[in-house]
Structures are given as structure tokens and as C-alpha cells.
Amino acid sequence: MLLALAAGFLLVMHVWLTFHHYRVSDIPWVIRQLFDVDEENNIPTWFSSANLLLTAMLTLLLATGKWQHRDRWRMHWILLGSGFLLLSLDEMAGLHESLNVVTEASWAIYALPLMLIIAIVFMRFLYFLPARTASLFVLSGLIFLGGAVGVELYTEPFLYNDELNTLAYNLWTAVEEGMEMFGIILFQYALLEYMSRDNGLLCKIAITD
């Protein structure tokens, strides 16, 4: 709940500052960039990176328990947690944007086949999860990827037409980052719910350690 409120606050600040800048009066860049969700090295970036790191830690904690009990899907949990760890690093360091330096095509184009591979790898893993958990995992993934890849591709014309410094583009960035933030928060909710129902897995891990 607190994470959702924090994400909502950051998005409202971005939208308010953006709208005020383009429709009312100029706001100094030093202030706008602090809450601009499309910028790096600022408060929203720190929040998203920290939240992804938290998700990675929770998932890898669960993976530890699965490994101790030699669960059939323990490697999938490890891969999932490692993926969130990589996303956390990417959010802060902007690794995916390096692709735009070496190719004219958007990095999101290359993400599409990767998404297909991940879907295939985790298909049976999701099938053997409780139906509610699997549904929430899929929904959170669709929300996250819909923002990170879908909205990213939709807003490509703004870049090609040199329209990044516009109200429309900066409102779309709020949609993109908002979908990413709330997709991750929904995944956390589903993960914690699953961990609480998995026969007290957290307690088992603590006792074993």
C-alpha cells in the first residue's frame, strides 16, 4: 500500500509539474528533473530501482526456500529473481539505452523476441502455480511490459519528429512509467501472498538458517 502511494505521488508530481510548465508558466529544469519520470538519476529512478531490488530480494529469498526443499521449479525462481536484479541495475544505469547507440532501431524491438522466449521458458512454471498466483503474475507482467515496451514503441514517433519537448510526450511517459511501477507492485503483492500461503515458507527459511 505504501509503495503504491509513493508511486502515485511521484506520478502526480510529474504530471502536475509537466502540465504547469507547458500550459501555465515555465518551471526551472532543476526542479522539473527531480520528478521527471523520463529522466535518469533522480527521485523516480531511485524509487523504481530500489523497488525492483526489493522485488529481486523477495524472489531470491523464496528461491532459497525452494532450493532447500529441492522444489521442482527452484531454478525458475532463481532466474526470476536474477531477472529483477538485472532490471534494478538497468533502471539505474540505463543499460538498455546503450542499444540505441549502436543501432537505429529502438531497443524495444529487440525486447519482443526476448519476451517470447521468456514466456515459453516460464509457461509450465506458471501452469503449476496456484491459479490466482499465476494469474496475478501474468497480469503484472503484461502491465509492466505494456508500459516498458508497448508505450515505448508507441511514443517512438515523438523522437523521430523531434517532439520530446511537448506536453503530449511527457504525459505519455507518465503512463509508461506508471505501468512499470504498478506492474512491479502487483507482482510483489502476488509474491507475498503466495509466500504467506506456502506453508509458512518464510518461517521455514528462518529456522533452517
KOLDOKE-885360 format. One record per residue (C-alpha): x, y, z; residue number from 0; residue in one letter. Coordinates in Angstrom, 3 decimals. Layout:
BEGIN
{gutor {X; Y; Z}; NUM; a}
...
END
This chain:
BEGIN
{gutor {0.000; 0.000; 0.000}; 0; m}
{gutor {2.769; 2.440; 0.927}; 1; l}
{gutor {4.656; 1.621; -2.261}; 2; l}
{gutor {1.522; 2.243; -4.322}; 3; a}
{gutor {1.000; 5.591; -2.593}; 4; l}
{gutor {4.635; 6.538; -3.189}; 5; a}
{gutor {4.383; 5.616; -6.867}; 6; a}
{gutor {1.140; 7.568; -7.173}; 7; g}
{gutor {2.723; 10.619; -5.536}; 8; f}
{gutor {5.684; 10.568; -7.935}; 9; l}
{gutor {3.392; 10.271; -10.961}; 10; l}
{gutor {1.133; 13.103; -9.745}; 11; v}
{gutor {4.179; 15.322; -9.212}; 12; m}
{gutor {5.438; 14.565; -12.714}; 13; h}
{gutor {2.042; 15.280; -14.313}; 14; v}
{gutor {1.449; 18.452; -12.290}; 15; w}
{gutor {4.901; 19.905; -12.999}; 16; l}
{gutor {4.644; 18.951; -16.669}; 17; t}
{gutor {1.193; 20.440; -17.152}; 18; f}
{gutor {2.115; 23.614; -15.263}; 19; h}
{gutor {5.299; 24.020; -17.330}; 20; h}
{gutor {3.615; 23.641; -20.722}; 21; y}
{gutor {0.254; 25.276; -20.020}; 22; r}
{gutor {0.767; 27.831; -17.226}; 23; v}
{gutor {4.338; 29.072; -16.845}; 24; s}
{gutor {7.886; 27.789; -17.156}; 25; d}
{gutor {9.296; 25.787; -14.282}; 26; i}
{gutor {13.098; 25.696; -13.899}; 27; p}
{gutor {14.602; 22.469; -15.219}; 28; w}
{gutor {16.473; 21.882; -11.958}; 29; v}
{gutor {13.073; 21.434; -10.273}; 30; i}
{gutor {11.293; 19.543; -13.040}; 31; r}
{gutor {14.040; 16.982; -13.497}; 32; q}
{gutor {13.801; 15.916; -9.844}; 33; l}
{gutor {10.389; 14.356; -10.538}; 34; f}
{gutor {10.593; 13.751; -14.293}; 35; d}
{gutor {9.910; 10.025; -14.694}; 36; v}
{gutor {11.614; 10.044; -18.102}; 37; d}
{gutor {14.936; 11.258; -16.702}; 38; e}
{gutor {17.773; 9.364; -15.032}; 39; e}
{gutor {19.491; 9.974; -11.686}; 40; n}
{gutor {16.505; 11.466; -9.905}; 41; n}
{gutor {13.840; 10.514; -7.347}; 42; i}
{gutor {11.566; 8.384; -9.602}; 43; p}
{gutor {14.580; 6.479; -10.944}; 44; t}
{gutor {15.819; 5.799; -7.420}; 45; w}
{gutor {12.352; 4.627; -6.370}; 46; f}
{gutor {11.931; 2.287; -9.336}; 47; s}
{gutor {15.428; 0.841; -8.993}; 48; s}
{gutor {15.023; 0.303; -5.237}; 49; a}
{gutor {11.605; -1.255; -5.738}; 50; n}
{gutor {12.961; -3.658; -8.361}; 51; l}
{gutor {15.806; -4.531; -5.988}; 52; l}
{gutor {13.269; -5.238; -3.236}; 53; l}
{gutor {11.367; -7.495; -5.635}; 54; t}
{gutor {14.580; -9.310; -6.537}; 55; a}
{gutor {15.422; -9.860; -2.858}; 56; m}
{gutor {11.952; -11.229; -2.082}; 57; l}
{gutor {12.023; -13.542; -5.087}; 58; t}
{gutor {15.520; -14.812; -4.328}; 59; l}
{gutor {14.525; -15.345; -0.689}; 60; l}
{gutor {11.691; -17.518; -1.914}; 61; l}
{gutor {14.103; -19.243; -4.306}; 62; a}
{gutor {16.342; -20.061; -1.321}; 63; t}
{gutor {13.489; -21.875; 0.371}; 64; g}
{gutor {12.597; -23.676; -2.828}; 65; k}
{gutor {16.226; -24.743; -3.238}; 66; w}
{gutor {16.417; -26.056; 0.327}; 67; q}
{gutor {13.327; -28.162; -0.290}; 68; h}
{gutor {14.568; -29.232; -3.736}; 69; r}
{gutor {11.467; -27.853; -5.368}; 70; d}
{gutor {10.972; -28.819; -8.988}; 71; r}
{gutor {10.850; -25.171; -10.086}; 72; w}
{gutor {13.686; -23.798; -7.948}; 73; r}
{gutor {15.771; -22.749; -10.980}; 74; m}
{gutor {12.837; -20.805; -12.387}; 75; h}
{gutor {12.553; -18.864; -9.118}; 76; w}
{gutor {16.279; -18.138; -9.240}; 77; i}
{gutor {16.018; -16.968; -12.853}; 78; l}
{gutor {13.058; -14.778; -11.955}; 79; l}
{gutor {14.871; -13.172; -9.023}; 80; g}
{gutor {18.019; -12.662; -11.101}; 81; s}
{gutor {15.920; -11.023; -13.783}; 82; g}
{gutor {14.561; -8.481; -11.326}; 83; f}
{gutor {18.099; -7.856; -10.084}; 84; l}
{gutor {19.175; -7.104; -13.651}; 85; l}
{gutor {16.166; -4.830; -14.149}; 86; l}
{gutor {17.104; -2.914; -10.993}; 87; s}
{gutor {20.611; -2.369; -12.317}; 88; l}
{gutor {19.272; -1.389; -15.722}; 89; d}
{gutor {16.848; 1.118; -14.212}; 90; e}
{gutor {19.700; 2.981; -12.543}; 91; m}
{gutor {22.396; 2.517; -15.192}; 92; a}
{gutor {20.196; 2.662; -18.316}; 93; g}
{gutor {21.823; -0.397; -19.878}; 94; l}
{gutor {19.037; -0.959; -22.420}; 95; h}
{gutor {19.555; 2.509; -23.836}; 96; e}
{gutor {23.058; 1.511; -24.915}; 97; s}
{gutor {21.430; -0.419; -27.763}; 98; l}
{gutor {20.220; 2.855; -29.231}; 99; n}
{gutor {23.847; 3.927; -29.576}; 100; v}
{gutor {24.779; 1.032; -31.862}; 101; v}
{gutor {21.520; 0.665; -33.821}; 102; t}
{gutor {18.873; 2.972; -35.235}; 103; e}
{gutor {16.054; 0.642; -34.190}; 104; a}
{gutor {14.553; 1.080; -30.740}; 105; s}
{gutor {15.752; -1.294; -28.031}; 106; w}
{gutor {12.103; -2.252; -27.568}; 107; a}
{gutor {12.153; -4.023; -30.941}; 108; i}
{gutor {14.817; -6.402; -29.654}; 109; y}
{gutor {12.835; -6.924; -26.450}; 110; a}
{gutor {9.928; -8.530; -28.330}; 111; l}
{gutor {11.657; -11.851; -29.212}; 112; p}
{gutor {13.177; -11.922; -25.705}; 113; l}
{gutor {9.682; -11.620; -24.231}; 114; m}
{gutor {8.562; -14.580; -26.364}; 115; l}
{gutor {11.482; -16.704; -25.151}; 116; i}
{gutor {10.764; -15.846; -21.524}; 117; i}
{gutor {7.082; -16.696; -21.999}; 118; a}
{gutor {7.994; -20.123; -23.392}; 119; i}
{gutor {10.512; -20.835; -20.605}; 120; v}
{gutor {8.066; -19.934; -17.831}; 121; f}
{gutor {4.882; -21.365; -19.350}; 122; m}
{gutor {4.921; -24.672; -17.460}; 123; r}
{gutor {6.206; -22.941; -14.329}; 124; f}
{gutor {3.096; -20.739; -14.337}; 125; l}
{gutor {0.852; -23.718; -15.079}; 126; y}
{gutor {1.895; -25.458; -11.864}; 127; f}
{gutor {1.468; -22.374; -9.666}; 128; l}
{gutor {-1.845; -21.755; -7.873}; 129; p}
{gutor {-4.304; -20.281; -10.370}; 130; a}
{gutor {-4.630; -16.950; -8.535}; 131; r}
{gutor {-0.853; -16.514; -8.220}; 132; t}
{gutor {-0.256; -17.403; -11.862}; 133; a}
{gutor {-2.998; -15.017; -12.994}; 134; s}
{gutor {-1.580; -12.137; -10.956}; 135; l}
{gutor {1.953; -12.863; -12.175}; 136; f}
{gutor {0.785; -12.798; -15.793}; 137; v}
{gutor {-1.288; -9.646; -15.258}; 138; l}
{gutor {1.602; -7.850; -13.548}; 139; s}
{gutor {3.930; -8.878; -16.364}; 140; g}
{gutor {1.509; -7.632; -19.024}; 141; l}
{gutor {1.135; -4.297; -17.240}; 142; i}
{gutor {4.900; -3.893; -16.800}; 143; f}
{gutor {5.806; -4.903; -20.353}; 144; l}
{gutor {2.871; -2.956; -21.765}; 145; g}
{gutor {4.476; 0.162; -20.357}; 146; g}
{gutor {8.151; -0.663; -20.821}; 147; a}
{gutor {7.806; -1.995; -24.376}; 148; v}
{gutor {4.313; -1.186; -25.650}; 149; g}
{gutor {4.160; 2.502; -24.719}; 150; v}
{gutor {7.866; 2.862; -25.578}; 151; e}
{gutor {7.161; 1.739; -29.155}; 152; l}
{gutor {4.002; 3.855; -29.361}; 153; y}
{gutor {5.932; 7.011; -28.447}; 154; t}
{gutor {8.779; 6.399; -30.932}; 155; e}
{gutor {7.282; 8.927; -33.441}; 156; p}
{gutor {7.764; 11.694; -30.879}; 157; f}
{gutor {11.506; 11.037; -31.062}; 158; l}
{gutor {11.655; 10.886; -34.845}; 159; y}
{gutor {9.578; 14.076; -35.179}; 160; n}
{gutor {11.644; 15.930; -32.573}; 161; d}
{gutor {8.629; 16.296; -30.270}; 162; e}
{gutor {10.120; 15.127; -26.980}; 163; l}
{gutor {9.805; 18.611; -25.515}; 164; n}
{gutor {5.997; 18.580; -25.679}; 165; t}
{gutor {3.150; 18.141; -23.228}; 166; l}
{gutor {1.804; 15.083; -25.047}; 167; a}
{gutor {5.058; 13.149; -24.934}; 168; y}
{gutor {5.732; 13.941; -21.286}; 169; n}
{gutor {2.240; 12.796; -20.315}; 170; l}
{gutor {2.802; 9.526; -22.166}; 171; w}
{gutor {5.993; 8.975; -20.192}; 172; t}
{gutor {3.867; 9.101; -17.028}; 173; a}
{gutor {1.684; 6.334; -18.477}; 174; v}
{gutor {4.762; 4.262; -19.368}; 175; e}
{gutor {6.493; 4.592; -16.019}; 176; e}
{gutor {3.234; 4.270; -14.105}; 177; g}
{gutor {2.513; 0.934; -15.767}; 178; m}
{gutor {6.027; -0.236; -14.917}; 179; e}
{gutor {5.755; 0.856; -11.274}; 180; m}
{gutor {2.323; -0.628; -10.632}; 181; f}
{gutor {3.143; -3.789; -12.566}; 182; g}
{gutor {6.007; -4.444; -10.166}; 183; i}
{gutor {3.916; -3.560; -7.116}; 184; i}
{gutor {1.209; -6.001; -8.240}; 185; l}
{gutor {3.850; -8.711; -8.651}; 186; f}
{gutor {5.113; -8.020; -5.127}; 187; q}
{gutor {1.587; -8.356; -3.782}; 188; y}
{gutor {1.099; -11.688; -5.556}; 189; a}
{gutor {4.511; -12.931; -4.425}; 190; l}
{gutor {3.953; -12.058; -0.767}; 191; l}
{gutor {0.504; -13.619; -0.877}; 192; e}
{gutor {1.999; -16.791; -2.344}; 193; y}
{gutor {4.775; -16.883; 0.259}; 194; m}
{gutor {2.286; -16.476; 3.104}; 195; s}
{gutor {0.240; -19.394; 1.808}; 196; r}
{gutor {3.156; -21.688; 1.035}; 197; d}
{gutor {3.034; -23.395; 4.441}; 198; n}
{gutor {4.888; -20.629; 6.243}; 199; g}
{gutor {7.863; -20.733; 3.896}; 200; l}
{gutor {9.487; -17.648; 5.416}; 201; l}
{gutor {9.434; -19.257; 8.856}; 202; c}
{gutor {10.962; -22.432; 7.461}; 203; k}
{gutor {13.798; -20.485; 5.871}; 204; i}
{gutor {14.475; -18.577; 9.098}; 205; a}
{gutor {14.526; -21.801; 11.169}; 206; i}
{gutor {16.812; -23.578; 8.694}; 207; t}
{gutor {19.223; -20.628; 8.654}; 208; d}
END
